[in-house]
């Protein structure tokens, strides 16, 4: 019997037409939605390992980045959910499963559908 570890998804909003505040708003909105989904075990912002000097915020976050962890069984559901929510937003998705990583970028619905298929195939391996 093989045991699967959780799948870790890093979602980066990288629309060049949006400023960092707008990218962060998209990430915050998705964070709120993901926290309401039972299948998602954890989801959070990504802490900035090198916050700017003089940053008064307690642990600044990287703009437009989220990290979610789900079980292998729920990963395909989450990837499908992301496909529905992010179909026309330029994003980068990093999938980590079974000690391997897959990075895909999408900036259109067609590219996102191809990226979602690649992520699902990757998770199943």
N, CA, C and O atoms as a DFTB+ gen file, in Angstrom:
500 C
 N C O
     1  1       0.847      -1.186       0.000
     2  2       0.000       0.000       0.000
     3  2       0.889       1.245       0.000
     4  3       1.813       1.356       0.806
     5  1       0.607       2.166      -0.897
     6  2       1.385       3.391      -0.936
     7  2       0.616       4.497      -0.233
     8  3      -0.597       4.634      -0.394
     9  1       1.338       5.272       0.539
    10  2       0.693       6.400       1.199
    11  2       1.077       7.671       0.458
    12  3       2.232       7.868       0.079
    13  1       0.107       8.505       0.267
    14  2       0.344       9.763      -0.442
    15  2       0.411      10.883       0.582
    16  3      -0.378      10.929       1.526
    17  1       1.345      11.767       0.385
    18  2       1.381      12.958       1.218
    19  2       0.399      13.957       0.611
    20  3      -0.170      13.727      -0.456
    21  1       0.223      15.037       1.298
    22  2      -0.656      16.073       0.779
    23  2      -0.065      16.700      -0.474
    24  3       1.143      16.651      -0.710
    25  1      -0.943      17.288      -1.265
    26  2      -0.540      18.034      -2.446
    27  2      -0.518      19.500      -2.047
    28  3      -1.449      20.008      -1.422
    29  1       0.558      20.162      -2.421
    30  2       0.717      21.583      -2.095
    31  2       0.627      22.382      -3.391
    32  3       1.361      22.124      -4.345
    33  1      -0.274      23.347      -3.411
    34  2      -0.467      24.200      -4.583
    35  2      -0.093      25.628      -4.232
    36  3      -0.611      26.197      -3.271
    37  1       0.803      26.198      -5.008
    38  2       1.138      27.608      -4.851
    39  2       0.534      28.335      -6.041
    40  3       0.815      28.000      -7.191
    41  1      -0.291      29.323      -5.761
    42  2      -1.008      30.062      -6.796
    43  2      -0.474      31.488      -6.818
    44  3      -0.512      32.192      -5.809
    45  1       0.022      31.902      -7.972
    46  2       0.561      33.255      -8.108
    47  2      -0.251      34.020      -9.140
    48  3      -0.371      33.600     -10.290
    49  1      -0.802      35.139      -8.718
    50  2      -1.491      36.047      -9.640
    51  2      -0.431      36.941     -10.261
    52  3       0.265      37.666      -9.551
    53  1      -0.304      36.896     -11.579
    54  2       0.770      37.655     -12.229
    55  2       0.294      38.423     -13.453
    56  3       0.985      38.475     -14.471
    57  1      -0.876      39.011     -13.352
    58  2      -1.419      39.806     -14.454
    59  2      -0.618      41.099     -14.587
    60  3      -0.622      41.920     -13.670
    61  1       0.076      41.294     -15.729
    62  2       0.893      42.499     -15.889
    63  2       0.054      43.776     -15.973
    64  3       0.587      44.875     -15.818
    65  1      -1.247      43.642     -16.217
    66  2      -2.111      44.817     -16.309
    67  2      -2.597      45.299     -14.942
    68  3      -3.212      46.360     -14.838
    69  1      -2.322      44.522     -13.898
    70  2      -2.764      44.900     -12.555
    71  2      -1.574      45.340     -11.719
    72  3      -0.477      44.793     -11.841
    73  1      -1.801      46.335     -10.868
    74  2      -0.722      46.709      -9.956
    75  2      -0.712      45.726      -8.790
    76  3      -1.602      44.884      -8.675
    77  1       0.282      45.833      -7.937
    78  2       0.442      44.858      -6.867
    79  2      -0.754      44.854      -5.920
    80  3      -1.114      43.802      -5.390
    81  1      -1.364      45.994      -5.702
    82  2      -2.531      46.051      -4.816
    83  2      -3.706      45.267      -5.414
    84  3      -4.410      44.557      -4.695
    85  1      -3.913      45.396      -6.726
    86  2      -5.008      44.670      -7.389
    87  2      -4.728      43.161      -7.403
    88  3      -5.639      42.358      -7.204
    89  1      -3.468      42.779      -7.638
    90  2      -3.110      41.360      -7.583
    91  2      -3.365      40.816      -6.182
    92  3      -3.862      39.702      -6.019
    93  1      -3.024      41.604      -5.186
    94  2      -3.226      41.184      -3.811
    95  2      -4.714      41.062      -3.478
    96  3      -5.113      40.169      -2.731
    97  1      -5.534      41.959      -4.033
    98  2      -6.985      41.861      -3.827
    99  2      -7.522      40.557      -4.406
   100  3      -8.370      39.910      -3.792
   101  1      -7.025      40.160      -5.606
   102  2      -7.452      38.889      -6.201
   103  2      -7.051      37.715      -5.296
   104  3      -7.837      36.797      -5.063
   105  1      -5.815      37.766      -4.797
   106  2      -5.340      36.694      -3.923
   107  2      -6.174      36.638      -2.648
   108  3      -6.525      35.551      -2.188
   109  1      -6.493      37.786      -2.078
   110  2      -7.281      37.838      -0.842
   111  2      -8.688      37.286      -1.072
   112  3      -9.222      36.573      -0.223
   113  1      -9.284      37.614      -2.210
   114  2     -10.622      37.113      -2.525
   115  2     -10.599      35.589      -2.667
   116  3     -11.476      34.902      -2.144
   117  1      -9.591      35.062      -3.378
   118  2      -9.486      33.613      -3.537
   119  2      -9.209      32.945      -2.194
   120  3      -9.733      31.864      -1.924
   121  1      -8.400      33.567      -1.358
   122  2      -8.108      33.031      -0.028
   123  2      -9.400      32.859       0.759
   124  3      -9.619      31.820       1.383
   125  1     -10.250      33.870       0.729
   126  2     -11.531      33.810       1.435
   127  2     -12.386      32.652       0.898
   128  3     -12.993      31.915       1.675
   129  1     -12.431      32.499      -0.420
   130  2     -13.221      31.425      -1.027
   131  2     -12.654      30.052      -0.653
   132  3     -13.409      29.138      -0.322
   133  1     -11.334      29.908      -0.705
   134  2     -10.716      28.610      -0.410
   135  2     -10.900      28.204       1.042
   136  3     -10.996      27.014       1.343
   137  1     -10.949      29.163       1.935
   138  2     -11.152      28.845       3.353
   139  2     -12.548      28.306       3.623
   140  3     -12.791      27.717       4.677
   141  1     -13.467      28.500       2.686
   142  2     -14.835      28.018       2.856
   143  2     -15.043      26.630       2.262
   144  3     -16.140      26.079       2.350
   145  1     -14.014      26.063       1.664
   146  2     -14.125      24.753       1.018
   147  2     -13.610      23.678       1.966
   148  3     -12.471      23.740       2.429
   149  1     -14.455      22.694       2.250
   150  2     -14.090      21.633       3.198
   151  2     -12.874      20.830       2.754
   152  3     -12.091      20.375       3.588
   153  1     -12.712      20.653       1.436
   154  2     -11.627      19.806       0.935
   155  2     -10.231      20.400       1.158
   156  3      -9.235      19.677       1.143
   157  1     -10.166      21.706       1.362
   158  2      -8.880      22.377       1.546
   159  2      -8.465      22.243       3.012
   160  3      -9.172      22.699       3.911
   161  1      -7.305      21.608       3.242
   162  2      -6.844      21.420       4.614
   163  2      -6.253      22.699       5.180
   164  3      -6.584      23.090       6.299
   165  1      -5.375      23.360       4.418
   166  2      -4.835      24.647       4.841
   167  2      -4.689      25.545       3.620
   168  3      -4.431      25.075       2.512
   169  1      -4.856      26.824       3.841
   170  2      -4.605      27.816       2.787
   171  2      -4.183      29.099       3.485
   172  3      -4.772      29.498       4.490
   173  1      -3.174      29.729       2.947
   174  2      -2.699      30.958       3.563
   175  2      -1.907      31.788       2.578
   176  3      -1.582      31.337       1.480
   177  1      -1.605      32.997       2.983
   178  2      -0.725      33.877       2.229
   179  2       0.697      33.360       2.388
   180  3       0.970      32.552       3.276
   181  1       1.596      33.820       1.537
   182  2       2.994      33.422       1.609
   183  2       3.780      34.540       2.286
   184  3       3.794      35.675       1.810
   185  1       4.436      34.210       3.399
   186  2       5.232      35.202       4.118
   187  2       6.452      35.602       3.304
   188  3       7.080      34.768       2.653
   189  1       6.776      36.874       3.348
   190  2       7.955      37.393       2.668
   191  2       9.182      37.065       3.513
   192  3       9.305      37.553       4.636
   193  1      10.100      36.238       2.982
   194  2      11.278      35.881       3.767
   195  2      12.241      37.055       3.951
   196  3      13.076      37.035       4.854
   197  1      12.127      38.072       3.102
   198  2      12.991      39.254       3.176
   199  2      12.145      40.527       3.103
   200  3      12.150      41.219       2.085
   201  1      11.413      40.838       4.192
   202  2      10.563      42.031       4.140
   203  2      11.405      43.287       3.966
   204  3      12.549      43.339       4.417
   205  1      10.836      44.310       3.307
   206  2      11.590      45.548       3.089
   207  2      12.004      46.177       4.414
   208  3      11.297      46.078       5.417
   209  1      13.153      46.819       4.395
   210  2      13.645      47.499       5.596
   211  2      12.632      48.543       6.040
   212  3      12.096      49.289       5.221
   213  1      12.375      48.590       7.332
   214  2      11.426      49.557       7.873
   215  2       9.979      49.106       7.772
   216  3       9.069      49.869       8.094
   217  1       9.752      47.858       7.322
   218  2       8.397      47.334       7.218
   219  2       7.811      47.197       8.620
   220  3       8.350      46.481       9.464
   221  1       6.707      47.889       8.854
   222  2       6.109      47.871      10.185
   223  2       5.127      46.721      10.350
   224  3       4.715      46.418      11.470
   225  1       4.749      46.080       9.257
   226  2       3.814      44.957       9.335
   227  2       4.499      43.779      10.006
   228  3       5.695      43.551       9.826
   229  1       3.735      43.046      10.770
   230  2       4.278      41.837      11.398
   231  2       4.279      40.755      10.336
   232  3       3.223      40.248       9.956
   233  1       5.456      40.403       9.861
   234  2       5.559      39.367       8.829
   235  2       4.835      39.765       7.568
   236  3       3.688      39.360       7.375
   237  1       5.452      40.537       6.705
   238  2       4.835      40.935       5.450
   239  2       4.592      39.732       4.554
   240  3       5.239      38.696       4.706
   241  1       3.662      39.870       3.623
   242  2       3.319      38.794       2.704
   243  2       3.812      39.123       1.310
   244  3       3.923      40.293       0.944
   245  1       4.106      38.097       0.535
   246  2       4.446      38.277      -0.868
   247  2       3.159      38.591      -1.620
   248  3       2.132      37.951      -1.394
   249  1       3.212      39.559      -2.497
   250  2       2.031      40.046      -3.204
   251  2       1.497      38.983      -4.172
   252  3       2.246      38.401      -4.957
   253  1       0.188      38.749      -4.094
   254  2      -0.479      37.893      -5.072
   255  2      -0.167      36.413      -4.974
   256  3      -0.380      35.679      -5.938
   257  1       0.340      35.948      -3.820
   258  2       0.682      34.533      -3.668
   259  2      -0.133      33.874      -2.575
   260  3      -0.337      34.439      -1.501
   261  1      -0.598      32.663      -2.870
   262  2      -1.299      31.831      -1.893
   263  2      -0.707      30.432      -1.933
   264  3      -0.192      29.996      -2.962
   265  1      -0.784      29.729      -0.803
   266  2      -0.387      28.325      -0.747
   267  2      -1.527      27.549      -0.112
   268  3      -2.026      27.916       0.952
   269  1      -1.936      26.471      -0.774
   270  2      -2.995      25.616      -0.248
   271  2      -2.484      24.181      -0.164
   272  3      -1.700      23.743      -1.006
   273  1      -2.933      23.454       0.858
   274  2      -2.617      22.041       0.973
   275  2      -3.912      21.261       1.010
   276  3      -4.863      21.620       1.705
   277  1      -3.924      20.178       0.240
   278  2      -5.089      19.306       0.185
   279  2      -4.600      17.861       0.099
   280  3      -3.446      17.602      -0.240
   281  1      -5.494      16.932       0.411
   282  2      -5.151      15.526       0.228
   283  2      -5.114      15.232      -1.269
   284  3      -5.664      15.986      -2.071
   285  1      -4.471      14.147      -1.632
   286  2      -4.401      13.767      -3.045
   287  2      -5.816      13.601      -3.605
   288  3      -6.099      14.029      -4.724
   289  1      -6.694      12.984      -2.828
   290  2      -8.069      12.761      -3.293
   291  2      -8.798      14.070      -3.589
   292  3      -9.602      14.142      -4.519
   293  1      -8.516      15.100      -2.799
   294  2      -9.207      16.378      -2.974
   295  2      -8.482      17.332      -3.913
   296  3      -9.030      18.369      -4.287
   297  1      -7.255      16.992      -4.297
   298  2      -6.466      17.895      -5.140
   299  2      -7.137      18.135      -6.483
   300  3      -7.164      19.267      -6.966
   301  1      -7.677      17.088      -7.091
   302  2      -8.311      17.261      -8.400
   303  2      -9.553      18.158      -8.288
   304  3      -9.838      18.949      -9.187
   305  1     -10.284      18.025      -7.178
   306  2     -11.445      18.890      -6.964
   307  2     -11.006      20.349      -6.843
   308  3     -11.628      21.243      -7.417
   309  1      -9.931      20.577      -6.092
   310  2      -9.444      21.939      -5.916
   311  2      -8.945      22.517      -7.236
   312  3      -9.208      23.680      -7.543
   313  1      -8.238      21.724      -8.008
   314  2      -7.740      22.198      -9.300
   315  2      -8.917      22.550     -10.209
   316  3      -8.865      23.545     -10.931
   317  1      -9.972      21.744     -10.179
   318  2     -11.176      22.055     -10.947
   319  2     -11.827      23.350     -10.481
   320  3     -12.272      24.159     -11.296
   321  1     -11.882      23.542      -9.167
   322  2     -12.427      24.774      -8.592
   323  2     -11.619      25.978      -9.075
   324  3     -12.185      27.001      -9.460
   325  1     -10.292      25.845      -9.051
   326  2      -9.438      26.944      -9.506
   327  2      -9.686      27.243     -10.985
   328  3      -9.672      28.402     -11.399
   329  1      -9.913      26.199     -11.776
   330  2     -10.210      26.393     -13.192
   331  2     -11.470      27.210     -13.391
   332  3     -11.534      28.061     -14.278
   333  1     -12.486      26.946     -12.552
   334  2     -13.733      27.704     -12.643
   335  2     -13.544      29.160     -12.227
   336  3     -14.101      30.063     -12.850
   337  1     -12.763      29.389     -11.181
   338  2     -12.606      30.728     -10.615
   339  2     -11.601      31.613     -11.354
   340  3     -11.732      32.837     -11.374
   341  1     -10.601      30.978     -11.958
   342  2      -9.486      31.761     -12.493
   343  2      -9.365      31.670     -14.004
   344  3      -8.282      31.878     -14.551
   345  1     -10.457      31.362     -14.684
   346  2     -10.386      31.046     -16.110
   347  2      -9.802      32.150     -16.987
   348  3      -9.187      31.847     -18.010
   349  1      -9.972      33.392     -16.630
   350  2      -9.457      34.458     -17.484
   351  2      -8.425      35.341     -16.794
   352  3      -8.220      36.490     -17.186
   353  1      -7.778      34.801     -15.767
   354  2      -6.772      35.557     -15.037
   355  2      -5.399      34.933     -15.277
   356  3      -5.252      33.718     -15.146
   357  1      -4.399      35.727     -15.624
   358  2      -3.053      35.179     -15.767
   359  2      -2.541      34.704     -14.406
   360  3      -2.451      35.486     -13.460
   361  1      -2.209      33.421     -14.319
   362  2      -1.714      32.867     -13.067
   363  2      -0.553      31.916     -13.338
   364  3      -0.322      31.481     -14.466
   365  1       0.159      31.616     -12.272
   366  2       1.165      30.573     -12.299
   367  2       0.804      29.623     -11.171
   368  3       0.501      30.054     -10.058
   369  1       0.836      28.331     -11.462
   370  2       0.449      27.318     -10.490
   371  2       1.622      26.371     -10.301
   372  3       2.119      25.790     -11.265
   373  1       2.062      26.217      -9.060
   374  2       3.121      25.271      -8.736
   375  2       2.482      24.151      -7.944
   376  3       1.927      24.383      -6.870
   377  1       2.556      22.918      -8.475
   378  2       1.973      21.751      -7.831
   379  2       3.114      20.901      -7.288
   380  3       4.035      20.539      -8.020
   381  1       3.045      20.583      -5.987
   382  2       4.054      19.725      -5.366
   383  2       3.346      18.501      -4.814
   384  3       2.460      18.606      -3.966
   385  1       3.755      17.327      -5.313
   386  2       3.153      16.080      -4.861
   387  2       4.179      14.960      -4.940
   388  3       4.958      14.888      -5.891
   389  1       4.178      14.099      -3.952
   390  2       5.062      12.935      -3.932
   391  2       6.522      13.294      -4.185
   392  3       7.241      12.565      -4.868
   393  1       6.948      14.418      -3.632
   394  2       8.340      14.829      -3.766
   395  2       8.706      15.409      -5.120
   396  3       9.883      15.655      -5.385
   397  1       7.715      15.634      -5.992
   398  2       7.967      16.191      -7.320
   399  2       7.247      17.530      -7.444
   400  3       6.291      17.805      -6.719
   401  1       7.719      18.357      -8.374
   402  2       7.104      19.670      -8.595
   403  2       6.755      19.848     -10.068
   404  3       7.478      19.397     -10.956
   405  1       5.634      20.514     -10.305
   406  2       5.202      20.865     -11.654
   407  2       4.801      22.332     -11.625
   408  3       3.995      22.741     -10.790
   409  1       5.359      23.121     -12.532
   410  2       5.013      24.531     -12.623
   411  2       4.349      24.781     -13.969
   412  3       4.889      24.427     -15.017
   413  1       3.164      25.399     -13.929
   414  2       2.449      25.719     -15.159
   415  2       1.988      27.172     -15.099
   416  3       1.657      27.692     -14.033
   417  1       1.973      27.811     -16.260
   418  2       1.501      29.194     -16.370
   419  2       0.330      29.218     -17.330
   420  3       0.274      28.450     -18.291
   421  1      -0.602      30.112     -17.054
   422  2      -1.758      30.252     -17.931
   423  2      -2.191      31.707     -17.951
   424  3      -2.175      32.389     -16.926
   425  1      -2.581      32.176     -19.137
   426  2      -3.080      33.551     -19.225
   427  2      -4.379      33.634     -20.020
   428  3      -4.851      34.725     -20.337
   429  1      -4.954      32.473     -20.342
   430  2      -6.252      32.443     -21.024
   431  2      -6.999      31.200     -20.549
   432  3      -6.421      30.323     -19.907
   433  1      -8.268      31.135     -20.868
   434  2      -9.063      29.980     -20.458
   435  2      -8.488      28.692     -21.062
   436  3      -8.413      27.670     -20.379
   437  1      -8.081      28.735     -22.344
   438  2      -7.543      27.541     -23.000
   439  2      -6.249      27.087     -22.324
   440  3      -6.058      25.900     -22.062
   441  1      -5.357      28.056     -22.045
   442  2      -4.102      27.714     -21.371
   443  2      -4.367      27.175     -19.976
   444  3      -3.700      26.239     -19.534
   445  1      -5.346      27.762     -19.271
   446  2      -5.655      27.291     -17.929
   447  2      -6.211      25.872     -17.978
   448  3      -5.860      25.040     -17.142
   449  1      -7.074      25.591     -18.949
   450  2      -7.613      24.233     -19.071
   451  2      -6.491      23.229     -19.322
   452  3      -6.497      22.143     -18.743
   453  1      -5.528      23.578     -20.179
   454  2      -4.378      22.702     -20.425
   455  2      -3.537      22.556     -19.160
   456  3      -3.056      21.463     -18.861
   457  1      -3.354      23.648     -18.414
   458  2      -2.583      23.603     -17.167
   459  2      -3.293      22.750     -16.126
   460  3      -2.647      21.988     -15.407
   461  1      -4.622      22.869     -16.037
   462  2      -5.409      22.072     -15.089
   463  2      -5.289      20.596     -15.431
   464  3      -5.116      19.765     -14.538
   465  1      -5.377      20.259     -16.714
   466  2      -5.224      18.861     -17.132
   467  2      -3.837      18.349     -16.768
   468  3      -3.705      17.237     -16.255
   469  1      -2.797      19.148     -17.028
   470  2      -1.436      18.741     -16.687
   471  2      -1.295      18.530     -15.186
   472  3      -0.645      17.578     -14.754
   473  1      -1.900      19.413     -14.384
   474  2      -1.830      19.298     -12.922
   475  2      -2.549      18.038     -12.454
   476  3      -2.044      17.317     -11.594
   477  1      -3.726      17.769     -13.016
   478  2      -4.465      16.555     -12.625
   479  2      -3.675      15.300     -12.995
   480  3      -3.573      14.373     -12.192
   481  1      -3.119      15.268     -14.199
   482  2      -2.310      14.113     -14.611
   483  2      -1.096      13.942     -13.702
   484  3      -0.735      12.821     -13.343
   485  1      -0.479      15.041     -13.337
   486  2       0.687      15.025     -12.461
   487  2       0.319      14.466     -11.079
   488  3       1.065      13.663     -10.518
   489  1      -0.806      14.880     -10.543
   490  2      -1.249      14.427      -9.224
   491  2      -1.533      12.931      -9.230
   492  3      -1.270      12.241      -8.244
   493  1      -2.065      12.433     -10.331
   494  2      -2.435      11.018     -10.415
   495  2      -1.233      10.091     -10.486
   496  3      -1.356       8.911     -10.161
   497  1      -0.068      10.592     -10.904
   498  2       1.118       9.744     -11.056
   499  2       1.637       9.276      -9.729
   500  3       2.632       8.553      -9.675
